[in-house]
Amino acid sequence: MKNIVVLVSGGGTNLQALIDAEARGEIPNGKITCVIASNAEAYALTRAKQNHIKTRVLVRKEYATIQSYSAAMVEALHEENADLVIYAGFMTILDEQVTNAFPFKMMNVHPALIPSFCGKGFYGLHVHKEALKRGVKLTGATVHFVTEVCDGGPIILQAAVPVLENDTPEILQRRVMEECEWKLLPRAAALFCDGKITVKDGIVHIAVSYTHLTLPTIR
């Protein structure tokens, strides 16, 4: 059984998707053992406590530098015996101390089809505003491994949804979350915990057919 530690900063909707998937038996070889928040007021902490999951808080502002904060995070993750670290709306970019300590053991969900609309500054509604501004016809979400390059790690899973004529950033954000993020992230976690993921030359290989993946479809 793999220990999954989830990093959060806000409301925790992706955390809830992971909790629900685990409860349904969809992550059979993994268990969320701890939630670590960068914000003491994050509602994600309430979600964790309601589901009897251990919580910790590492407030970014209490550390003078990103280096000292990253070092504290590495220590915390080791203390929690983390096998898999999942960014679920975690808004702090950690330095290479963390990625070096957990190579290809950290994953993030990004609300766009990487390499589009990604990198520093592309988060939350900013991503969807830019997608609408550019007039793209498809958008979606990407689960990728976390490396020292922001949103630059190997892609694990992706799924797409249509951009509709009267979409607002808020409407598009909700569609991407419901039809992509909340399905992809638990599936990626399950594949990792099942030992189905390998990385070779920067490319992720999954030891199952895509026909076995329950992914969103374009309507």
C-alpha positions in Angstrom: 0.0 0.0 0.0 1.5 3.3 -1.1 1.3 6.4 1.2 -0.2 9.4 -0.6 0.5 12.8 0.7 -1.5 15.6 -0.8 -0.3 19.2 -0.9 -3.0 21.9 -0.9 -3.5 25.7 -0.7 -7.2 26.4 -1.1 -10.6 24.8 -1.3 -9.5 21.3 -2.0 -11.9 20.2 -4.8 -9.2 18.0 -6.3 -8.4 16.6 -2.9 -12.1 15.7 -2.5 -12.0 13.9 -5.8 -9.1 11.8 -4.5 -10.9 11.1 -1.2 -14.1 10.1 -3.0 -12.2 7.9 -5.5 -10.4 6.2 -2.6 -13.7 5.6 -0.8 -15.1 4.0 -4.0 -12.1 1.6 -4.1 -10.6 3.2 -7.2 -7.2 3.6 -5.7 -6.8 0.1 -4.3 -3.1 0.2 -3.7 -2.9 3.7 -2.3 -4.1 5.5 0.8 -4.2 9.3 1.5 -2.3 9.4 4.8 -1.6 13.1 5.2 -2.7 16.5 3.7 -0.2 19.3 4.0 -1.4 22.9 3.5 0.5 26.1 2.7 -2.4 28.1 4.1 -3.7 27.5 7.6 -7.2 28.7 6.4 -7.4 26.3 3.5 -10.8 24.6 3.4 -9.0 21.6 2.1 -7.9 21.0 5.7 -11.5 20.8 6.8 -12.2 18.2 4.0 -9.2 16.1 5.3 -10.3 16.3 8.9 -13.9 15.3 8.0 -12.4 12.2 6.4 -10.1 11.4 9.4 -7.0 12.2 7.4 -3.9 13.6 9.2 -3.2 17.3 8.5 -0.1 19.5 8.7 0.4 23.2 7.9 3.5 24.7 6.5 2.8 28.4 6.0 4.9 29.8 3.2 5.1 33.3 4.7 6.7 31.9 7.9 9.9 31.0 5.9 12.3 33.6 4.7 13.1 31.9 1.4 11.8 29.3 -1.0 14.9 27.3 -0.2 14.1 27.1 3.5 10.5 26.4 2.8 11.4 23.6 0.4 13.8 22.1 2.9 11.0 22.0 5.5 8.7 20.4 3.0 11.2 17.7 2.2 11.6 17.0 5.9 7.8 16.8 6.4 7.4 14.5 3.4 10.0 12.1 4.7 8.4 12.2 8.2 5.1 11.1 6.5 6.9 8.3 4.6 5.4 9.6 1.4 5.5 7.3 -1.6 3.5 9.6 -3.8 3.1 13.4 -3.5 0.1 15.0 -5.2 -0.3 18.7 -5.8 -4.0 19.4 -5.5 -4.3 23.2 -5.9 -0.9 23.7 -4.3 0.1 27.3 -5.2 3.8 27.3 -4.2 6.5 26.4 -6.6 9.1 24.4 -4.6 12.7 24.2 -5.6 14.8 21.3 -6.8 15.4 20.0 -3.2 11.9 18.5 -3.3 12.0 17.2 -6.9 15.4 15.7 -6.3 14.2 14.0 -3.1 11.1 12.5 -4.9 12.0 12.1 -8.6 8.9 11.0 -10.6 7.0 10.6 -7.3 5.3 13.9 -7.4 2.4 14.7 -9.7 0.3 17.8 -10.4 -3.0 18.4 -12.3 -3.0 21.5 -14.5 -6.2 23.0 -16.0 -5.0 23.0 -19.6 -3.6 20.8 -22.3 0.1 21.2 -21.7 2.2 22.6 -23.4 -0.6 25.2 -23.9 -1.4 27.8 -21.2 1.2 26.6 -18.7 4.1 27.8 -16.7 4.6 30.5 -14.1 1.5 32.8 -13.9 -0.9 30.2 -15.4 -3.1 29.0 -12.6 -6.8 29.0 -11.7 -9.0 31.3 -13.7 -6.0 32.9 -15.5 -5.7 29.7 -17.5 -9.3 29.8 -18.7 -9.3 33.5 -19.4 -6.3 33.0 -21.7 -7.9 30.1 -23.4 -11.0 32.1 -24.2 -8.9 35.1 -25.2 -7.1 32.9 -27.8 -10.3 31.4 -29.0 -9.2 27.7 -28.7 -11.9 25.2 -29.5 -10.6 22.5 -27.1 -9.1 22.7 -23.7 -8.8 20.3 -20.8 -6.5 19.1 -18.1 -3.1 17.5 -17.8 -1.7 15.3 -15.0 2.1 15.5 -15.1 5.1 14.6 -12.9 6.5 17.6 -11.1 10.1 18.6 -11.9 12.2 21.7 -11.3 10.5 23.2 -14.5 7.1 24.7 -13.7 4.5 22.5 -15.5 7.4 21.0 -17.5 7.5 17.5 -16.2 6.5 14.3 -18.2 2.8 14.1 -19.0 1.0 11.2 -17.4 -2.7 11.7 -18.6 -4.7 14.3 -20.5 -8.3 14.8 -21.4 -10.1 17.4 -23.4 -13.5 19.2 -23.4 -15.0 21.6 -25.9 -14.9 25.3 -25.4 -18.5 26.6 -26.1 -19.6 29.8 -27.6 -21.0 31.5 -24.5 -18.4 30.2 -22.0 -17.1 32.4 -19.3 -13.9 31.6 -17.4 -15.9 30.4 -14.5 -18.1 28.1 -16.6 -15.1 26.7 -18.5 -13.2 26.2 -15.3 -16.1 24.1 -13.9 -16.4 22.0 -17.0 -12.6 21.3 -17.0 -12.7 20.4 -13.3 -15.8 18.1 -13.5 -15.0 16.4 -16.7 -11.2 16.3 -16.6 -9.4 17.1 -13.4 -11.6 15.1 -11.0 -11.3 12.0 -13.2 -7.7 12.2 -14.3 -6.0 12.8 -11.0 -7.4 9.8 -9.1 -6.7 7.6 -12.2 -3.1 8.8 -12.4 -2.7 8.1 -8.6 -4.1 4.6 -9.1 -1.8 3.9 -12.0 1.2 5.0 -10.0 0.2 3.0 -6.9 -0.4 0.0 -9.1 3.2 0.3 -10.5 1.9 0.8 -14.0 3.9 4.0 -14.8 7.4 4.2 -16.0 9.4 7.1 -17.5 12.0 6.7 -20.2 13.7 9.6 -21.9 11.2 12.1 -20.5 8.2 10.2 -21.8 5.6 8.4 -19.6 4.7 4.9 -20.5 1.6 3.2 -19.0 1.4 -0.6 -18.8 -2.3 -0.8 -19.6 -4.4 -0.1 -22.6 -6.1 3.3 -22.8 -9.3 1.3 -23.5 -9.2 0.5 -19.8 -9.1 4.2 -18.7 -12.3 5.9 -17.8 -11.6 9.3 -19.3 -13.9 12.1 -20.4 -15.2 12.2 -23.9 -15.9 15.1 -26.2 -19.6 15.7 -26.5 
